[in-house]
Amino acid sequence: MEPCLGEGTKSSRSSTTRNQRPSLHTRAHDPGRDQGSPSAHKNEIRSRTCEAIASVALHQPYQGSHEQPLGRSRLADGFPIPTLASMESAVAVIQFPSPVEDVCFSPTAPLLGITTIKGFLKLYNYTQTPPTLVRSIKVHTGPARVVKFSSDGAFCVTGGRDRALRGFNVETGQTLWEVKSSSKDGHKSGLYSLLLPNDLGLLSGDDGGCIKIWDLRSQQCLRTYQQHEDYISDMCYVPTQNSVVATSGDGTFSVYSLDQGFACSGVSKPFEDALLSVCAIQGGTRVVIGMESRGIEVFSWGKWDDATLAVRRHPSSIEKMVPYGDEFLLTCAEDGLIRILEVGKELELAGILGEHEMPTERMAINAQRTMLASTSHDNCVRLWDTTVLNDDGEDDGEEDPAAVAADSVPEATATVPGIATQSAPAAPAAPFLAAASETLSRKEKKKEKKKAKKRRDLAKETQELAAQSFFSGLAGPATATATATATATATAEQQETQEMAKAEDDE
């Protein structure tokens, strides 16, 4: 039996050639799409998706329009088939009068940042019911396309179609710095994507395929790359490789090594399709690329000529992919469904987390991996409880109570007026995941948790190392002293942390 991911219908946003594909705000908010009936659109999607899932349940190959199947799934081995009727309902829905461009969670506070087509940045406390608006800031003269938080949650960065970059203090809302469109080093096209590998450096990509790297301490542009001919659709940082992967609407992706002064270490061959999203899985050993009409392709790190896995039966326009640990990959596409793919040798359909009535554009997950936010053409942000994907809270009867208590302590939070930190509500495990977890022995569970902890520790150490060396080979004379001071401080803090950890082990 060859299962599929569920076939979605084509939205009113038609496929175009690489260089004709409109920018995000045009694609996402075509006035013509509002003339159709969301109910009819949703019902057609539901009908075709249920047909696809039913074909899996009946052990029959799906006769869809795409050629290649996903590969064998464990859904065939007695696991319940996840249908649309059993999808988790959204925890909360934030409705806007105008289209939403991007979402991002603060890593340290219960804050959700949302940017809109009207140029506003809105901060919501997502732990309250319903989510409460904490602050609204006019950040751009046109659409505010993208927002990112710093790792400590103290500031956030936005980019807009007006070609400007701005940094804001999250607590006060004060503008910390800005790069105006008229700046000599500024972008010549509208901003499309941002990446904060650490709190020292910022990467920005625009509609013209240009990538710039910025020193946030001096607000200076240190590098400019023009490897692409079309918009930079997405970027991801891979800590274990200390590298950045960027995808473009021109059908190629590029790789940049931070260890080599942010040199471009590779460019893929051109695909006959726009590349829309990218993320790393399995500890950075594999890179997943989401495409406009060709589904998903997976590459082993450093082997960029040929994909090691191709998933053709995922519905088109995979705008965003979010890894959930090393176990799952969450995807969104033009049919509005948020799919859960199980990560292994292949990518296999594990279930459907939720849906929008219209095509889904953006997703983000919080640092605790308890909440997922998604945006759609329906002008709303939906929040989904993702604790159903995590079995760490299950009682195996052998865990050390002290260790459990330590794991449950939340991370330090940034002080924000009107915000009190609290945990997301727990949810029962999904049936298709509960059945799988019962087959694992308690000893195997503990081994998996230890492996996961080692991977997290490795990623953290790599991130700290990158933070110390990110600009060491790039900074000019004006910033060399500041770089050396920051590196020395970071090294001292790391040594102090190691000494404290050693002392605790001795005790």
C-alpha positions in Angstrom: 0.0 0.0 0.0 1.3 3.5 -0.9 -0.2 6.2 1.3 -0.4 9.9 0.3 -0.4 13.1 2.1 -3.9 14.1 1.0 -4.5 15.9 -2.2 -5.6 19.6 -2.0 -7.3 21.6 -4.6 -5.7 24.4 -6.4 -6.5 27.7 -4.8 -7.4 30.8 -6.7 -3.7 31.7 -6.5 -2.6 30.1 -9.8 0.9 28.7 -10.4 3.2 31.0 -12.4 6.7 30.7 -13.7 9.6 31.4 -11.4 10.3 34.9 -12.5 6.6 35.9 -12.8 5.6 34.7 -9.3 4.3 37.7 -7.4 5.6 38.8 -4.0 4.1 37.6 -0.7 1.7 40.3 -0.1 0.3 40.1 -3.6 0.0 36.3 -3.6 -1.4 36.1 -0.2 -4.0 38.9 -0.5 -5.3 38.9 -4.0 -8.6 40.8 -3.8 -10.1 38.5 -6.4 -9.9 35.5 -4.1 -12.4 37.0 -1.7 -15.1 36.8 -4.3 -15.2 33.0 -4.0 -17.0 31.1 -1.4 -14.8 29.9 1.5 -17.3 27.2 2.3 -17.3 25.8 -1.2 -13.5 25.9 -1.3 -13.3 24.2 2.1 -15.8 21.5 1.2 -14.0 20.6 -2.0 -10.7 20.3 -0.1 -12.4 18.2 2.5 -13.9 15.9 -0.1 -10.7 15.3 -2.0 -8.6 14.9 1.2 -11.1 12.4 2.7 -10.9 10.5 -0.6 -7.1 10.4 -0.4 -7.2 9.2 3.3 -9.9 6.7 2.5 -7.7 5.1 -0.2 -5.0 4.6 2.5 -7.5 2.9 4.8 -8.8 0.6 2.1 -5.2 -0.4 1.1 -5.7 0.9 -2.4 -3.2 3.2 -4.2 -4.5 6.7 -4.5 -5.3 7.8 -8.0 -4.3 11.4 -7.6 -2.8 13.8 -10.1 0.8 13.5 -8.7 3.0 10.7 -10.0 5.1 9.5 -7.1 3.8 8.2 -3.8 5.2 9.0 -0.4 6.3 5.5 0.5 5.0 3.0 3.0 3.5 4.4 6.2 2.9 2.8 9.6 -0.7 3.9 9.2 -1.2 0.7 7.4 -0.2 -1.4 10.4 -3.2 -1.1 12.5 -2.9 2.6 13.4 -6.1 4.7 13.3 -6.3 6.8 10.1 -6.3 10.5 11.1 -9.3 12.1 9.3 -10.5 15.6 9.2 -13.3 14.8 11.6 -10.7 14.0 14.3 -8.5 17.1 13.9 -7.7 19.1 17.0 -9.7 22.3 17.1 -7.8 25.6 17.3 -7.0 26.7 20.9 -7.7 30.3 19.9 -8.4 32.4 16.8 -7.2 36.0 16.4 -9.2 37.7 13.6 -7.9 40.7 11.8 -9.8 43.1 9.5 -6.9 43.1 7.0 -4.4 40.4 5.9 -1.7 39.0 8.2 1.9 38.7 6.9 4.0 36.9 9.5 4.0 35.4 13.0 6.8 34.7 15.5 6.9 33.6 19.2 9.1 35.3 21.8 11.5 32.6 23.1 11.3 33.8 26.7 7.9 35.4 27.3 4.3 34.4 26.4 4.3 36.8 23.5 3.2 36.3 19.9 4.4 38.9 17.4 2.1 39.4 14.4 2.8 41.7 11.4 0.1 43.0 9.1 -0.3 44.3 5.6 -1.1 47.7 7.1 2.5 47.9 8.5 1.7 47.2 12.1 3.5 44.9 14.6 1.1 43.6 17.2 2.2 41.7 20.3 -0.3 39.4 22.0 -0.2 37.5 25.3 -1.3 34.1 23.9 -1.6 32.4 27.3 -4.8 34.4 28.1 -8.2 33.4 26.8 -8.8 35.0 24.4 -5.3 36.2 23.5 -4.8 39.8 24.7 -3.3 42.6 22.7 -0.4 44.0 24.7 1.1 46.5 22.2 0.5 47.7 18.7 3.3 49.6 16.8 3.3 51.1 13.4 6.6 49.8 12.0 6.5 50.2 8.2 4.8 52.5 5.7 3.7 49.5 3.6 3.2 45.8 4.5 5.3 44.6 7.5 6.3 41.3 5.9 8.4 39.5 8.5 9.2 39.6 12.3 11.9 37.8 14.3 12.7 37.8 18.1 16.1 37.8 19.6 17.1 34.7 21.6 16.7 36.5 24.9 13.4 38.0 23.8 14.6 41.5 24.6 14.2 42.9 21.1 12.6 42.0 17.8 13.4 42.9 14.2 10.9 43.6 11.4 11.3 44.0 7.6 8.8 45.5 5.2 8.0 46.2 1.6 9.3 49.7 2.1 12.8 48.2 2.2 13.4 49.3 5.8 14.7 47.2 8.7 13.8 48.1 12.3 14.7 46.8 15.7 12.4 47.4 18.7 12.7 47.0 22.5 9.9 44.5 23.3 9.3 45.8 26.8 9.0 49.5 25.9 8.2 49.4 22.2 11.0 51.9 21.6 12.9 51.9 18.3 16.4 50.7 19.0 17.8 51.1 15.5 16.7 51.3 11.9 18.1 51.0 8.4 16.0 53.2 6.1 15.3 52.6 2.5 17.4 55.6 1.6 20.4 54.2 3.4 23.5 53.6 1.3 23.8 50.0 2.5 20.1 49.3 2.6 18.1 47.0 0.4 17.0 48.1 -3.1 13.9 45.9 -3.0 11.3 45.1 -0.4 12.3 42.8 2.5 10.9 39.2 2.3 12.8 37.1 4.9 14.9 37.6 8.0 17.1 35.3 10.1 18.7 35.8 13.5 21.4 33.1 14.0 22.3 34.9 17.3 21.8 38.3 18.9 24.9 39.7 17.2 24.1 39.2 13.5 21.1 39.5 11.3 20.5 38.2 7.8 18.0 39.8 5.5 16.7 38.7 2.1 14.7 40.8 -0.4 12.5 40.5 -3.5 15.5 41.0 -5.8 17.4 37.9 -4.5 19.9 39.9 -2.4 21.1 38.7 1.0 22.8 41.1 3.4 24.5 40.3 6.7 24.4 42.9 9.4 26.3 43.6 12.7 23.5 44.6 15.1 26.0 46.3 17.4 27.1 48.8 14.8 24.2 48.5 12.4 26.7 48.1 9.6 26.2 45.9 6.6 29.2 43.5 6.5 28.4 41.4 3.5 26.1 41.5 0.5 25.4 38.5 -1.7 23.6 38.4 -5.0 23.5 34.6 -5.7 19.9 34.6 -6.7 17.7 36.4 -9.4 14.4 36.2 -7.5 13.1 36.8 -4.0 14.6 35.1 -1.0 11.7 33.0 0.2 13.2 31.5 3.4 16.4 31.1 5.4 17.3 28.6 8.1 20.3 28.4 10.4 21.8 24.9 11.0 23.7 25.0 14.3 25.5 21.6 13.9 26.9 22.7 10.6 27.3 26.4 11.6 25.8 27.3 8.3 22.8 29.1 6.7 20.6 27.7 3.9 18.6 30.2 1.8 15.9 29.4 -0.8 14.8 31.5 -3.7 11.9 32.0 -6.1 14.4 31.5 -9.0 14.4 27.7 -8.2 17.8 27.5 -6.5 19.1 27.4 -2.9 22.4 28.5 -1.5 24.5 27.6 1.5 26.7 29.9 3.5 29.4 28.8 6.0 29.8 30.9 9.2 33.1 29.2 9.9 34.5 30.6 6.6 33.5 34.2 7.1 30.0 33.7 5.8 31.4 32.6 2.4 29.0 31.0 0.0 29.9 27.3 0.1 27.4 26.0 -2.5 24.5 26.7 -4.8 22.1 24.1 -5.9 21.3 23.3 -9.5 18.2 25.2 -10.8 14.8 23.5 -10.4 11.9 24.2 -12.7 9.9 25.4 -9.7 10.0 28.1 -7.1 11.6 27.1 -3.8 9.4 28.4 -0.9 10.6 27.0 2.4 13.6 25.3 4.0 14.4 23.6 7.3 16.9 21.1 8.7 16.1 17.8 10.3 17.9 14.9 12.1 20.5 17.1 13.7 21.3 19.1 10.6 22.3 16.0 8.6 19.4 16.5 6.1 17.9 19.6 4.6 14.2 19.7 3.5 13.1 22.0 0.7 9.4 22.9 0.1 8.5 23.8 -3.4 5.6 25.5 -5.2 4.4 22.6 -7.3 6.9 19.7 -6.9 6.2 18.8 -3.3 9.2 18.2 -1.0 12.8 17.3 -1.7 15.3 16.2 1.0 19.1 16.5 0.6 21.9 15.0 2.7 24.1 17.7 4.0 26.8 18.7 1.5 25.3 16.6 -1.3 23.4 19.3 -3.2 23.4 17.9 -6.7 20.7 15.2 -6.1 17.9 14.8 -3.6 18.0 11.6 -1.5 14.2 11.7 -1.1 11.4 13.3 -3.1 7.8 13.6 -1.8 5.6 14.4 -4.8 2.1 13.9 -3.4 2.1 16.7 -0.9 -0.3 19.5 -2.1 1.3 22.5 -3.8 2.8 25.7 -2.4 4.5 24.5 0.7 5.0 27.9 2.2 6.4 26.9 5.6 7.8 23.9 7.4 8.4 23.7 11.1 10.4 20.8 12.7 9.0 19.4 15.9 12.2 17.9 17.5 13.7 15.1 15.5 10.4 13.2 15.4 8.0 15.2 13.3 7.8 17.9 10.6 4.8 20.2 10.4 3.9 21.6 6.9 1.3 24.0 5.5 0.2 24.4 1.9 -2.4 25.9 -0.3 -5.2 23.5 0.8 -5.2 25.1 4.3 -4.3 21.8 6.1 -1.5 21.6 8.7 0.1 18.2 8.2 2.2 16.1 10.7 4.9 14.2 8.9 6.9 11.5 10.8 10.6 11.9 10.2 12.6 8.8 9.6 14.3 7.3 6.6 11.3 8.7 4.7 8.7 11.3 5.5 5.4 9.6 6.4 2.0 11.1 7.1 1.2 10.8 10.8 -1.9 13.0 10.9 -3.4 16.4 10.4 -3.1 19.0 13.2 -5.7 21.5 11.9 -6.9 23.5 9.0 -7.7 27.0 7.7 -10.5 27.7 5.3 -8.1 29.3 2.9 -4.4 28.6 1.9 -2.0 28.7 4.8 1.0 31.0 4.5 3.1 31.1 7.7 3.7 29.0 10.8 5.8 29.4 14.0 6.2 27.3 17.1 7.0 28.5 20.6 10.2 27.6 22.5 8.4 25.1 24.7 6.9 23.4 21.7 3.4 23.6 23.2 1.8 26.0 20.8 1.8 26.5 17.0 0.6 29.6 15.3 -0.5 29.7 11.7 -1.7 32.4 9.3 -3.9 32.1 6.3 -5.7 34.1 3.5 -8.7 34.2 5.8 -7.1 37.1 7.7 -6.8 35.2 11.0 -4.1 33.6 13.2 -5.0 30.3 14.7 -3.2 28.8 17.7 -2.9 25.0 17.9 -2.0 22.9 20.9 1.0 20.7 20.0 1.4 18.9 23.3 -0.3 16.0 21.6 3.0 15.4 19.8 5.0 15.1 22.9 4.9 12.1 25.3 7.5 13.5 27.7 4.6 14.2 30.2 3.6 10.5 30.3 4.2 8.8 33.6 6.5 5.8 33.1 6.8 5.0 36.8 10.6 5.1 36.8 11.4 8.8 36.4 13.2 10.6 39.2 10.6 13.0 40.7 13.4 15.6 41.1 14.3 15.3 37.5 10.7 15.6 36.4 10.3 18.7 38.6 13.4 20.3 37.1 12.2 19.6 33.5 8.9 21.3 34.3 10.5 24.6 35.4 9.9 27.2 32.6 12.7 29.2 31.1 13.5 32.7 32.4 11.1 35.2 31.0 11.6 38.8 29.8 9.6 41.4 31.8 6.8 42.8 29.8 4.1 45.0 31.3 0.8 43.1 31.7 2.2 39.7 31.0 2.4 36.8 33.5 4.2 33.7 32.5 2.1 30.5 32.6 2.1 27.1 31.0 0.0 26.1 28.1 -2.9 23.7 29.0 -2.1 20.0 28.7 -4.0 18.0 26.1 -4.6 14.3 25.8 -2.3 12.3 23.5 -3.6 11.8 20.0 -4.9 8.3 19.3 -2.4 7.6 16.5 0.5 8.7 18.8 -0.8 6.9 21.9 -0.9 3.6 20.0 2.7 4.1 18.9 4.0 5.0 22.4 2.4 1.9 24.0 4.7 -0.3 21.9 7.8 1.2 23.4 9.1 -0.1 26.6 9.9 2.2 29.5 13.6 1.6 29.1 13.5 2.6 25.4 11.6 5.8 26.3 14.3 6.7 28.7 17.0 6.0 26.1 15.2 8.2 23.6 14.9 11.0 26.1 18.7 10.8 26.9 19.5 10.9 23.2 17.2 13.9 22.7 18.9 15.8 25.6 22.3 15.1 24.1 21.1 16.6 20.8 19.7 19.6 22.5 23.0 20.1 24.4 25.0 19.8 21.3 22.8 22.3 19.5 23.2 24.7 22.4 26.9 24.4 22.5 27.2 24.9 18.8 25.0 28.0 19.0 27.1 29.4 21.8 30.2 28.8 19.7 28.7 30.5 16.7 27.8 33.5 18.8 31.4 33.9 19.8 32.9 33.5 16.3 30.1 34.7 14.0 31.7 38.1 13.3 35.3 37.4 14.3 36.4 37.3 10.7 34.0 39.8 9.4 34.2 42.9 11.7 36.0 45.9 10.4 38.4 48.0 12.4 35.6 50.0 14.0 34.0 46.9 15.5 37.1 44.7 16.1 37.4 45.9 19.7 33.8 45.3 20.5 34.0 41.8 18.9 37.0 40.9 21.0 35.3 42.1 24.2 32.1 40.2 23.4 34.1 37.0 22.7 36.0 37.3 25.9 32.9 37.9 27.9 31.1 34.9 26.3 34.1 32.7 26.9 34.3 33.7 30.6 30.6 33.0 31.0 30.9 29.6 29.4 33.9 28.7 31.7 31.9 29.8 34.7 28.9 27.7 33.7 31.1 24.7 33.2 32.8 25.2 36.6 29.3 25.4 38.3 28.1 22.3 36.5 31.3 20.4 37.6 30.8 21.5 41.2 27.2 20.3 41.1 28.3 16.9 39.7 30.9 16.6 42.5 28.3 17.3 45.1 
